């Protein structure tokens, strides 16, 4: 799948800093409550300068979502590339889903809270390009998990079932964590990973 070509980030580019500040602001206060001027202030630039990189707050949000989906896909591919046994591949994929930094936790929460944004056509060309790219990447991530299950069924490791429904159920369980998990909470992410990994294996292999 063709990805959006990222703008060249020269030494004076503020694009990465804007994305980082936006993740912090959207994660802390929520997208709707965050003022575009607040993001500019965190970066140390005027609000007008933001429009050199993103035409709107929504354009920035869609970019964050698309980049997080690409990161998730890349992590899945890396974790499962050399794992041939289906149950172990499933466990490796789940571990990779939770092998994330606090910043990536925020990005996943932002993504899950705004997936509905990908369903409607955007009014501007740049926003629409990001929306379409993010929506396609959702399909890539879903296909990753479905293909893993189909392979396991074909090899006899998993009972034969509706792979699409099962894949949606497994992925839904995994991403539901980002709606409640907080790095400052009492439960470490490693414990969440083990619990969800076991639940996914039981769901798929039993």
C-alpha positions in Angstrom: 0.0 0.0 0.0 1.3 3.5 -0.9 1.8 5.7 2.1 1.6 9.5 2.2 5.1 10.9 1.6 6.0 12.9 4.6 7.3 16.4 4.1 11.0 16.7 4.3 11.9 17.7 7.8 14.8 20.1 7.6 16.7 21.3 10.6 14.3 24.3 11.0 11.1 22.3 10.5 8.6 22.5 13.3 6.4 19.7 12.0 7.6 17.0 14.5 7.4 19.4 17.4 3.8 20.3 16.4 2.8 16.7 16.2 4.4 16.0 19.6 2.7 19.0 21.3 -0.6 18.1 19.7 -0.4 14.5 21.1 0.2 16.0 24.5 -2.6 18.5 24.3 -5.2 16.1 22.8 -4.2 13.4 25.3 -4.4 15.7 28.3 -7.4 17.9 27.5 -9.1 16.1 24.6 -9.2 17.2 21.0 -12.4 19.3 21.2 -11.2 21.2 24.3 -7.7 21.9 22.9 -7.3 25.2 21.3 -5.1 25.4 18.2 -3.3 28.4 19.8 -2.4 26.2 22.8 -0.5 23.8 20.5 1.3 26.8 18.9 2.3 28.1 22.4 3.7 24.8 23.4 5.9 24.7 20.3 6.9 28.3 20.8 5.6 29.6 17.5 2.7 31.9 16.4 -0.6 30.3 15.6 -0.3 31.5 11.9 2.9 29.4 11.6 0.9 26.2 12.3 -0.8 26.6 9.0 2.5 26.1 7.1 2.4 22.5 8.3 -1.3 21.7 9.0 -4.3 23.5 7.6 -6.4 22.8 10.6 -6.5 21.1 14.0 -8.4 18.3 12.4 -5.7 17.9 9.7 -3.2 17.5 12.5 -5.4 14.9 14.3 -5.9 12.9 11.2 -2.1 12.9 10.6 -1.5 11.6 14.2 -4.1 8.9 13.7 -2.5 7.8 10.4 1.0 7.7 11.8 -0.1 5.7 14.8 -1.8 3.1 12.5 1.4 2.8 10.5 3.4 2.4 13.6 1.0 -0.4 14.8 1.3 -2.2 11.5 5.1 -2.0 11.5 5.2 -3.3 15.1 3.0 -6.3 14.1 5.1 -7.2 11.1 8.3 -7.0 13.0 7.0 -9.1 15.9 5.6 -11.9 13.8 8.1 -12.0 10.9 10.1 -14.9 12.1 7.6 -16.7 14.3 6.2 -19.7 12.5 4.1 -21.4 15.2 0.6 -19.7 15.1 -0.1 -19.6 18.8 3.3 -18.0 19.5 2.8 -15.6 16.6 -0.5 -14.5 18.2 1.2 -14.0 21.6 4.0 -12.1 19.9 1.6 -9.8 18.1 -0.3 -9.1 21.4 3.0 -8.3 23.2 4.0 -6.0 20.4 0.7 -4.2 20.7 1.5 -3.3 24.3 5.2 -2.8 23.9 4.7 1.0 23.7 6.0 4.2 25.3 3.8 6.5 27.4 3.7 8.8 24.3 2.4 5.9 22.1 -0.2 5.1 24.8 -1.5 8.7 24.3 -1.4 8.2 20.5 -3.4 5.0 20.7 -6.0 6.6 23.0 -6.4 9.5 20.6 -6.8 7.1 17.7 -9.4 5.0 19.4 -11.4 8.0 20.6 -11.7 9.5 17.1 -12.0 6.5 14.7 -15.5 7.8 13.8 -13.7 10.7 12.1 -12.6 8.3 9.3 -16.1 7.5 8.2 -17.1 10.9 6.6 -15.6 12.7 3.6 -13.6 15.8 4.6 -14.2 19.2 2.9 -10.5 19.9 2.2 -8.1 18.1 0.0 -5.4 17.7 2.6 -7.7 16.5 5.3 -9.3 14.1 2.9 -6.0 12.7 1.8 -5.1 11.9 5.4 -8.5 10.5 6.2 -8.3 8.1 3.2 -4.8 7.1 4.1 -5.8 6.4 7.7 -8.9 4.5 6.7 -6.8 2.3 4.4 -4.3 1.7 7.1 -7.1 0.5 9.4 -7.9 -2.1 6.8 -4.2 -3.1 6.7 -4.1 -3.6 10.5 -7.3 -5.6 10.4 -5.9 -7.7 7.6 -2.7 -8.4 9.6 -4.8 -10.1 12.4 -7.2 -11.9 10.1 -4.3 -13.3 8.0 -2.6 -14.6 11.2 -5.8 -16.4 12.2 -6.4 -17.8 8.8 -2.9 -19.2 8.7 -3.4 -20.8 12.1 -6.7 -22.4 11.0 -5.1 -23.7 7.8 -2.3 -25.3 9.8 -4.8 -26.9 12.3 -3.6 -24.8 15.3 -6.9 -22.9 15.6 -10.4 -24.3 15.1 -11.9 -23.2 11.8 -14.3 -20.3 12.3 -15.3 -17.0 10.7 -11.9 -15.4 10.6 -13.1 -11.9 9.9 -15.5 -11.9 12.9 -12.8 -13.6 15.1 -10.2 -11.1 14.0 -12.5 -8.1 14.8 -13.2 -9.6 18.2 -9.5 -10.1 19.1 -8.5 -6.7 17.8 -11.4 -5.1 19.6 -10.3 -6.7 22.9 -6.7 -5.5 22.4 -7.5 -1.8 21.6 -10.2 -1.5 24.3 -7.4 -1.2 26.8 -6.5 2.2 25.5 -9.8 3.6 26.7 -9.0 2.9 30.4 -5.3 2.3 30.8 -3.2 5.0 32.3 0.6 4.7 32.7 0.2 6.2 36.2 -2.3 3.5 37.2 -1.8 0.6 39.6 -1.7 -2.1 36.9 1.6 -2.2 34.8 1.2 -2.6 31.0 3.2 -5.8 31.1 0.5 -7.4 33.3 -2.2 -6.1 31.0 -0.3 -7.6 28.0 -0.1 -11.0 29.6 -3.7 -11.1 30.6 -5.0 -9.9 27.2 -2.6 -12.3 25.4 -3.9 -15.2 27.4 -7.5 -14.2 26.7 -6.8 -13.9 23.0 -5.3 -17.4 22.8 -8.2 -18.8 24.7 -10.6 -17.0 22.4 -8.9 -18.2 19.2 -7.4 -21.6 20.0 -10.1 -23.2 22.2 
